[in-house]
Amino acid sequence: MAHTQSKSASGFSAKASAWLLTALLMAFLAAAAAPTPLYALYRESWHFSPALLTLAFSIYAGGLMLALLVFGSLSDHLGRRPLIRAALVLELLAMAVFLYANSVELLIIARLLQGFATGIATAVLGAAMLDIDRERGPLINSVAPMLGMAMGALGSSALVQFGEDPLHRVYVWLLALFALGIVLLRWLPESVSRQPGALASLKPRIRIPPQARRAFWSVAPLNASLWALGGFYLSLGPTLARQVTGLQVPMIGGGLVSLLCLCGALAIFALRNQPAATILRRGGLALIIGLLITLLGVDSGNLWLFFLGTAVAGLGFGGAFLGALRSVVPLAHAHERGALMASFYVLSYLAFSVPAILAGLAIQRYGLVATTNGYASLQILAASLVLLLSLRAPSAQKAQA
């Protein structure tokens, strides 16, 4: 087993290293959300269908899942820094493809590369953070990605609205940011020693331990619904905002996505010390209420209801995610957690991508607003099912007692 090293004579301190890792994690997720306000502009420029738009968005999740499954534990054997460097180089390549993309095909390639880079980065940066700070590491690993996505969506939409050449300027800034990350990586101390078994670690492992299966599948519908919500907002949220309000204001769409992510981060921070069952119920209830308010806003064309519903749904997103994770992960033994987390995230990213693609296909036949109603109704149904089951479980235990 790899042992950790707390400091390096010539490198950053533990505190500075934690700040760098947090900044890098936020940067990767900010870059992942940055194309969201641009999708409508891509469609106007290249005249492709909503189905291709959601494919370009969702292919990211495929690359991310592949990277997590294959390279998720490689840094335990080769060290954290080599994998962080590889992720940064791949991300630079993805930003370059975005920068020079002149067709939807190149956009899809860029998103695939970006997903692959983000998958490697998520695994290794999260592990490195736990090496440095085991107490606060899990909270940082949960909150930083949501803050990063919020910053990426809002910053990109601001460049679209107020800057010149919006389809390229954001990627120039991101190229510079990740290049700086490679430079700063030189002073990040290595926190694990090299270990044998690197090739064996590349074998994908998806396994749900027997003692965790019931909990895993009981929260699966809620977990799938909240990730499907995130996928819909990040792919079609700005387009929906433009249609509902009739306003060609990129900051509205970016603000909508940013609000969802910020409220998710707020919920995780606020509920972090609550029992898993309490977090799950509060998160699920907030998700249902938020979706209902959002639908009222969409169907009435009321922007304020749309934003209010998004904020409440965002609280549900963060709370339900934390509750689902806390309900499942403690049930696995230490040597089973890696495979369990891989299974958890495979389900999560399938829900993040596949429903968004289906929504893109449905839009061509039923329209955006009707598709949104159907999409949200299915999410409400799934979340309600989990809530009812969670309420019945304590009653059944009391009856047996």
DAPE-V983324 format. One record per helix or strand of 3 or more residues. SS is the DSSP state (H for helix, E for strand). FROM is the first residue (numbers start at 1). TO is the last residue. Records with the same first field share a line. If there is no record, write none. Layout:
SS: FROM-TO  FROM-TO
This chain:
H: 14-34  36-46  50-71  75-78  80-100  104-132  137-162  166-187  198-201  210-245  250-271  276-300  303-331  334-366  368-400
